[in-house]
Amino acid sequence: RIFPGASRDDETLTLRVPSDTGTKSLRALLDRLDEYAIAADEFSVHTPDLDDVFLALTGHDTEAAL
């Protein structure tokens, strides 16, 4: 795998790559995209919120828990 720990969504053509969001990690990610000639139409950084933490720990979103 090019991006260990990554998950993809074929429906939305999205790749989620976990990171510590430090600039070195982001730079390494961009370098890896260049290394494998992978073009990205968009790039965004998402800081996890409590809903993301709940999903990661339980495997269910908060709406399903209600």
SULRAFEN-V818090 format. One line per field, one symbol per residue. ss: DSSP state (H for helix, E for strand, - for the rest). A space follows every 50 residues. Layout:
ss: ???
This chain:
ss: ------EEE----EEE------HHHHHHHHHHHHH--------------H HHHHHHHH---HHHH-
